[in-house]
Amino acid sequence: MRSDRRSRGLLNGTALIVAGLTATLLALVFPIWSYSDRSGTGVDTLNASTVTTRYGALSGLDREFITKVRLAGLWELPAGQQAQTKGTTKAVRTAGEHLVEGHTFLDARVRDVASRLGLALPNQPNDQQKAWLSTLEAARGEQYDREFANIARMAHGKVFPVVAQVRATTRNSLVRDLADDANTTVLDHIKVLEATGLVDYDAIARDAAAASPAPITNSPAPPGPLDDPGSPVPVTPTPTASPSPRYSLPPAATGPREEDED
């Protein structure tokens, strides 16, 4: 009898331990399951902000991009007109002409896209853009040239990755075509502003770094330049690989005409 009671006690103790371990395991697993299944994830946000159109799904990012293209024209077109008269060098005046031509073209495009999608557009620059225009209005001479080149270059640098993100992810054919034209125009403006020789690349890099979130972990920095980095091995196809066919590139998106060089 005493042996039977001891055996039942051991069994009951073992059962309690197993039950405790099972409860602990469920407590660990449940948060993982509930987190992956909860609402409010990126996909939920995308679905909630997306509407259906005859040209494909239109996301919240798509609509924000359309608004940003319109806002860019509302301040860069007058800034370009101003640079054509206030610029003290031919390079600055040429950059101003590119901004006028580029945003005249893009503004017509974005107004057409917004009309076909039934979207309202702003008719005034935002507060930051108004401040930029005020700064340029007050500047004179070489100071104006430098302010114009750096303010406009900084603004284009911020919108450039947005254009790329929209172009890579949009499901709407109208937005995709607009992103193509915006990419062509913004890159042209970046190049022509840099051609003034007045862009402060250190300031742009610091501004971008200040706006970026801090890294989650302090990973080691990549190695710097070496005295002898060695020769990189060329990438070559395997002997059994067949030659790749040559594909012709599609025509570039319609954009403003290139500036004739004197």
LUMNU-242938 format. One record per residue (C-alpha): chain; x, y, z. Coordinates in steps of 0.001 Angstrom, whole numbers, plus 500000, padded with zeros to 6 digits. Example, Ala and Ser with C-alpha at 12.3 -4.5 7.8 and 13.67 -1.06 7.14 Angstrom:
2
+-------+--------+--------+--------+
: sekol :      u :      v :      w :
+-------+--------+--------+--------+
:     A : 512300 : 495500 : 507800 :
:     A : 513670 : 498940 : 507140 :
+-------+--------+--------+--------+
END
This chain:
262
+-------+--------+--------+--------+
: sekol :      u :      v :      w :
+-------+--------+--------+--------+
:     A : 500000 : 500000 : 500000 :
:     A : 502759 : 502371 : 500931 :
:     A : 504517 : 501543 : 497637 :
:     A : 501322 : 502233 : 495671 :
:     A : 500847 : 505617 : 497339 :
:     A : 504470 : 506514 : 496565 :
:     A : 503979 : 505546 : 492907 :
:     A : 500781 : 507598 : 492620 :
:     A : 502548 : 510560 : 494180 :
:     A : 505368 : 510335 : 491690 :
:     A : 502880 : 510118 : 488821 :
:     A : 500919 : 513108 : 490099 :
:     A : 504135 : 515107 : 490492 :
:     A : 505239 : 514230 : 486988 :
:     A : 501821 : 515214 : 485616 :
:     A : 502068 : 518588 : 487340 :
:     A : 505527 : 519193 : 485897 :
:     A : 504349 : 518253 : 482367 :
:     A : 501296 : 520485 : 482724 :
:     A : 503480 : 523365 : 483882 :
:     A : 505895 : 522944 : 480988 :
:     A : 502984 : 522769 : 478519 :
:     A : 501459 : 525969 : 479907 :
:     A : 504830 : 527727 : 479676 :
:     A : 505274 : 526611 : 476071 :
:     A : 501793 : 527819 : 475137 :
:     A : 502494 : 531172 : 476790 :
:     A : 505636 : 531517 : 474686 :
:     A : 504003 : 530430 : 471428 :
:     A : 500730 : 532359 : 471719 :
:     A : 502213 : 535879 : 471532 :
:     A : 504094 : 534892 : 468364 :
:     A : 500949 : 533529 : 466742 :
:     A : 498793 : 536446 : 467852 :
:     A : 501390 : 538986 : 466659 :
:     A : 501608 : 537547 : 463168 :
:     A : 497819 : 537340 : 462924 :
:     A : 496931 : 540678 : 464447 :
:     A : 495475 : 543631 : 462540 :
:     A : 497585 : 546745 : 462006 :
:     A : 500431 : 545076 : 460114 :
:     A : 501936 : 546589 : 456960 :
:     A : 499691 : 544490 : 454734 :
:     A : 496602 : 545544 : 456713 :
:     A : 497594 : 549188 : 456381 :
:     A : 498164 : 548771 : 452642 :
:     A : 494778 : 547116 : 452159 :
:     A : 492966 : 549696 : 454275 :
:     A : 494434 : 552638 : 452315 :
:     A : 493954 : 551107 : 448854 :
:     A : 491004 : 551820 : 446569 :
:     A : 490035 : 550157 : 443306 :
:     A : 490174 : 552078 : 440015 :
:     A : 489849 : 551082 : 436359 :
:     A : 493631 : 551623 : 436056 :
:     A : 494505 : 549269 : 438924 :
:     A : 494649 : 549459 : 442697 :
:     A : 495505 : 552907 : 444051 :
:     A : 497359 : 552883 : 447370 :
:     A : 497817 : 555605 : 449943 :
:     A : 501450 : 555945 : 448845 :
:     A : 500291 : 556400 : 445235 :
:     A : 497982 : 559236 : 446261 :
:     A : 500702 : 560845 : 448373 :
:     A : 503081 : 560664 : 445418 :
:     A : 500576 : 562376 : 443109 :
:     A : 500188 : 565179 : 445650 :
:     A : 503965 : 565537 : 446005 :
:     A : 504422 : 565878 : 442239 :
:     A : 501841 : 568675 : 442217 :
:     A : 503430 : 570415 : 445218 :
:     A : 506875 : 570225 : 443613 :
:     A : 505625 : 572135 : 440591 :
:     A : 503916 : 574771 : 442724 :
:     A : 507229 : 575981 : 444138 :
:     A : 509910 : 574788 : 441712 :
:     A : 508328 : 576362 : 438639 :
:     A : 508339 : 579897 : 440145 :
:     A : 511786 : 579211 : 441616 :
:     A : 513020 : 578282 : 438150 :
:     A : 511538 : 581443 : 436649 :
:     A : 513238 : 583465 : 439361 :
:     A : 516602 : 581767 : 438721 :
:     A : 516422 : 582709 : 435044 :
:     A : 516461 : 586399 : 435996 :
:     A : 518349 : 586472 : 439337 :
:     A : 521043 : 583898 : 438581 :
:     A : 524474 : 585466 : 438108 :
:     A : 525923 : 582574 : 436085 :
:     A : 524794 : 580836 : 432936 :
:     A : 524760 : 577482 : 434779 :
:     A : 522269 : 578779 : 437365 :
:     A : 520064 : 580339 : 434713 :
:     A : 520151 : 577087 : 432711 :
:     A : 519142 : 575143 : 435819 :
:     A : 516242 : 577530 : 436241 :
:     A : 515142 : 576910 : 432670 :
:     A : 515217 : 573145 : 433243 :
:     A : 513039 : 573513 : 436345 :
:     A : 510499 : 575602 : 434416 :
:     A : 510323 : 573220 : 431467 :
:     A : 510359 : 570084 : 433578 :
:     A : 507629 : 571120 : 435987 :
:     A : 505465 : 572657 : 433277 :
:     A : 505498 : 569222 : 431669 :
:     A : 505038 : 567278 : 434938 :
:     A : 502293 : 569572 : 436189 :
:     A : 500248 : 568950 : 433048 :
:     A : 500813 : 565214 : 433514 :
:     A : 499859 : 565128 : 437196 :
:     A : 496720 : 567213 : 436651 :
:     A : 495611 : 564801 : 433935 :
:     A : 496308 : 561760 : 436152 :
:     A : 494491 : 563293 : 439124 :
:     A : 491494 : 564144 : 436945 :
:     A : 491235 : 560590 : 435605 :
:     A : 491505 : 559152 : 439121 :
:     A : 489114 : 561668 : 440677 :
:     A : 491701 : 563133 : 443087 :
:     A : 491822 : 566700 : 444409 :
:     A : 495149 : 568544 : 444211 :
:     A : 496554 : 571462 : 446234 :
:     A : 496818 : 574894 : 444623 :
:     A : 499379 : 576385 : 447017 :
:     A : 502869 : 575244 : 448083 :
:     A : 503169 : 573885 : 451611 :
:     A : 504688 : 575927 : 454435 :
:     A : 508203 : 574577 : 453972 :
:     A : 508122 : 575317 : 450240 :
:     A : 506865 : 578843 : 450917 :
:     A : 509794 : 579330 : 453295 :
:     A : 512219 : 578203 : 450576 :
:     A : 510700 : 580688 : 448124 :
:     A : 510987 : 583459 : 450734 :
:     A : 514660 : 582624 : 451295 :
:     A : 515342 : 582793 : 447567 :
:     A : 513385 : 586042 : 447212 :
:     A : 515554 : 587711 : 449860 :
:     A : 518896 : 586441 : 448502 :
:     A : 521033 : 588433 : 446058 :
:     A : 524053 : 587876 : 443857 :
:     A : 526303 : 584894 : 444570 :
:     A : 524362 : 584150 : 447750 :
:     A : 521250 : 583661 : 445617 :
:     A : 523085 : 581273 : 443280 :
:     A : 524256 : 579161 : 446214 :
:     A : 520883 : 579162 : 447989 :
:     A : 519029 : 578225 : 444810 :
:     A : 521374 : 575383 : 443887 :
:     A : 521397 : 573834 : 447363 :
:     A : 517734 : 574247 : 448303 :
:     A : 516546 : 572845 : 444978 :
:     A : 519127 : 570036 : 444991 :
:     A : 518193 : 569026 : 448546 :
:     A : 514486 : 568973 : 447675 :
:     A : 515065 : 566838 : 444577 :
:     A : 517260 : 564448 : 446539 :
:     A : 514451 : 563845 : 449028 :
:     A : 511807 : 563129 : 446388 :
:     A : 514059 : 560903 : 444252 :
:     A : 513815 : 557782 : 446496 :
:     A : 510046 : 558310 : 446824 :
:     A : 509719 : 558153 : 443039 :
:     A : 511741 : 554929 : 442999 :
:     A : 509616 : 553350 : 445748 :
:     A : 506369 : 554221 : 443980 :
:     A : 507675 : 552991 : 440636 :
:     A : 508718 : 549698 : 442213 :
:     A : 505503 : 549011 : 444137 :
:     A : 502535 : 550685 : 442453 :
:     A : 499793 : 548555 : 440927 :
:     A : 498223 : 551489 : 439082 :
:     A : 499157 : 552002 : 435430 :
:     A : 498634 : 555788 : 435499 :
:     A : 500823 : 556188 : 438576 :
:     A : 503463 : 553922 : 437036 :
:     A : 503680 : 556101 : 433913 :
:     A : 503747 : 559273 : 436005 :
:     A : 506592 : 557830 : 438091 :
:     A : 508537 : 557137 : 434895 :
:     A : 508204 : 560757 : 433814 :
:     A : 508935 : 562064 : 437310 :
:     A : 512084 : 559936 : 437510 :
:     A : 513355 : 561298 : 434174 :
:     A : 512596 : 564894 : 435143 :
:     A : 513934 : 564752 : 438717 :
:     A : 517196 : 563128 : 437624 :
:     A : 517633 : 565798 : 434934 :
:     A : 517124 : 568502 : 437549 :
:     A : 519560 : 566887 : 439978 :
:     A : 522231 : 566784 : 437276 :
:     A : 521717 : 570337 : 436061 :
:     A : 521745 : 571711 : 439623 :
:     A : 524983 : 569856 : 440346 :
:     A : 526422 : 571279 : 437129 :
:     A : 526326 : 574733 : 438736 :
:     A : 529320 : 573672 : 440877 :
:     A : 527628 : 575146 : 443961 :
:     A : 526091 : 572076 : 445603 :
:     A : 527322 : 571390 : 449137 :
:     A : 527401 : 567577 : 449175 :
:     A : 528577 : 567441 : 452803 :
:     A : 525533 : 569433 : 453928 :
:     A : 523213 : 567178 : 451932 :
:     A : 524781 : 564072 : 453470 :
:     A : 524471 : 565488 : 456997 :
:     A : 520847 : 566434 : 456400 :
:     A : 520034 : 562948 : 455118 :
:     A : 521829 : 561320 : 458059 :
:     A : 519976 : 563505 : 460573 :
:     A : 516639 : 562504 : 459044 :
:     A : 517441 : 558774 : 459106 :
:     A : 516425 : 556607 : 462086 :
:     A : 519155 : 555318 : 464362 :
:     A : 520310 : 551756 : 463646 :
:     A : 518812 : 549011 : 465786 :
:     A : 522250 : 547571 : 466566 :
:     A : 525709 : 549079 : 466519 :
:     A : 527136 : 546974 : 463738 :
:     A : 530812 : 547449 : 462849 :
:     A : 531545 : 549891 : 460077 :
:     A : 532571 : 548481 : 456701 :
:     A : 536320 : 548476 : 456024 :
:     A : 537783 : 551672 : 454660 :
:     A : 540099 : 552080 : 451659 :
:     A : 543038 : 549646 : 451629 :
:     A : 546571 : 550223 : 450401 :
:     A : 546215 : 547241 : 448086 :
:     A : 542590 : 546163 : 447676 :
:     A : 543546 : 543578 : 445060 :
:     A : 541990 : 543017 : 441674 :
:     A : 538309 : 542059 : 441601 :
:     A : 537537 : 538801 : 439849 :
:     A : 535429 : 539440 : 436731 :
:     A : 531979 : 537917 : 436620 :
:     A : 531853 : 535419 : 433768 :
:     A : 529269 : 532844 : 432707 :
:     A : 529937 : 529184 : 433340 :
:     A : 531285 : 527228 : 430348 :
:     A : 527947 : 525453 : 429922 :
:     A : 525879 : 528648 : 429991 :
:     A : 524441 : 529776 : 426687 :
:     A : 525088 : 533364 : 425556 :
:     A : 522453 : 535814 : 426715 :
:     A : 520368 : 537389 : 423965 :
:     A : 520717 : 541119 : 423446 :
:     A : 517531 : 542961 : 424322 :
:     A : 516852 : 546460 : 423082 :
:     A : 515813 : 548949 : 425748 :
:     A : 512355 : 550521 : 425564 :
:     A : 512148 : 554206 : 424641 :
:     A : 512537 : 556641 : 427520 :
:     A : 509405 : 558158 : 429019 :
:     A : 508275 : 561369 : 427355 :
:     A : 509830 : 564314 : 429107 :
:     A : 511005 : 567882 : 428669 :
:     A : 513386 : 568542 : 425833 :
:     A : 517095 : 568483 : 426531 :
:     A : 518791 : 571846 : 426857 :
:     A : 520812 : 572740 : 423766 :
:     A : 524443 : 573387 : 424552 :
:     A : 526029 : 576515 : 423153 :
+-------+--------+--------+--------+
END
